[in-house]
Amino acid sequence: MSETAYPSTWRRPPRLVKHRGWRWGLWFGVLLYLVLAAGSVEVDIARVLSGLERGQRFVSGFLQPDFVTRWSDIRQGLIESLTMTLTATVIGILISVPIGIGAARNLTPAPVYLLCRAIIAVSRALQEIIIAIFLVAMFGFGPFAGFLTLSFATIGFLAKLLADDIEEIDARQAEAIRATGASWWQFIDYAVRPQVMPRLIGLSLYRLDINFRESSVIGIVGAGGIGATLNTAIDRYDYDSAGAILLLIIAIVLVSEYASGMLRKYLQ
Amino acid sequence: MLKIEGLSKAYRTGDVALSSVSFRVPRGQIVGLIGPSGAGKSTLIRCINRLVVPSEGSVMLGEIDLTRLGQRALRRQRRRIGMIFQEYALVERLTVMENVLSGRLGYVPFWRSWLRRFPPEDVRRAYALLDRVGLLQHADKRADALSGGQRQRVGIARALAQEPDLLLVDEPTASLDPKTSRQIMRLLTEICAERRLPAIVNIHDVPLARQFVQRVIGLRDGEIVFDGAPAQLEETTLSTIYGADDWQAMRREHDEQDDAEPSQRLSGAEA
């Protein structure tokens, strides 16, 4: 065997930009852009200071929350939000299960699949606030618009994740049920449902969480619930009431998060 | 009972899995289908109950040509064909009983299967079958709580719950240890003998096939290269089916297993 002089240094070859000059040039360009962009933002010191002052008042209100003065408003807002959340989640699940099944490529013929995927795409493309603005304009202020918004958003979320889950079921189990001569509905019941049920329950509980949080956001654009109450409180400079509302929202989200986590663990 | 004629399957990719396969299986006969992976064993048995749609040829079960049926008629005929799978293919989150009863799906209306209200005779039969395969006390366990051998027994019970006229068995022992494999093969042969059931068993373990089946069909590249009694299988034939090197390696492996458990082999031979 002859001695070969192997190199003792090695560098990872560049992947994206091969030319050395271009690499440095690109980095320089990015840096330049950042500097120029930062320079174009107008910073008004006076506004920052007054903002900080208002922030301070907000923090102090937050530290001394006032549950009492506006309690009847807060209570009504909370009830509205919770009702909206629960009904929207239930209706959303009921509608998204058939759509999810329809959007699973391994179960349905192409036209149904495309239709269901299109519904999902529309629902997911529109953010909750945008839907809420439309629906408030259509049906007026109040929790009904909120309920519709959340139901619509739930469909996109649940149906998509359910469909993806159905597409990943164990094909052998499915084949075995098909081989028994089962009809399409029996196939869904025996081969698909047992495989996707735990995940569907988990996702539904997770969506319940999300819907409650969203219900407080869409209230700000007029769709009722605790968000509307919060918005009113901030408009009135009632920072202590606003603090109370925020605390309640945080508490409810924590409780529902914890409860749904427990339930999911129990169901696994 | 089963008559297959000129059966071919070409996949859309152009791969030919089966080319013009013909054979008959009379009532009560157990046929072992041997051959290397990719020889078309799996495709062949799936073409019989049309889990894979054949491109050409006919499959006659009794008087009915399975290749020409519409969806509804096909489902009715699938009830007559019990299938047992490699890796069991039980629905893991259902109970053992639900898995066995799922063999009745082709017979009961949707509402009965949905409410799990199967007719009394179906339930009785399911219990009897669980007793036959030795799992009566496990009826309410979830299928994924059982061991491999137990799961395959449930698979057998599910196939028999269909009251089939034909059993299709796809690599029943591929994921089992040698001892359990023999137990499962013994159970299968006993049951087929009890019910005079014809069965087609895909099996790549040639010595195991020799021990348990009455007839062997060898497949290579989608064509039948051997059809006869296991005793007629000679070294040269097996070398054609598997290729000389692979066959030698397989035989050595099996001899080692046998040395490890001589008692099992004896009891196997008795059965």
Interface residues (C-beta under 8 A of the other chain):
Chain A: D170 R172 Q173 E175 A176 I177 R178 A179 T180 G181 A182 S183 W185 Q186 D189 Y190 A191 P194 Q195 M197 P198
Chain B: N49 L51 R75 R76 Q77 R78 R79 I81 M83 F85 E87 A89 L90 V91 E92 R93 L94 E98 S102 G103 R104 L105 G106 Y107 F110 S113 W114 G155 R158 Q162 L168
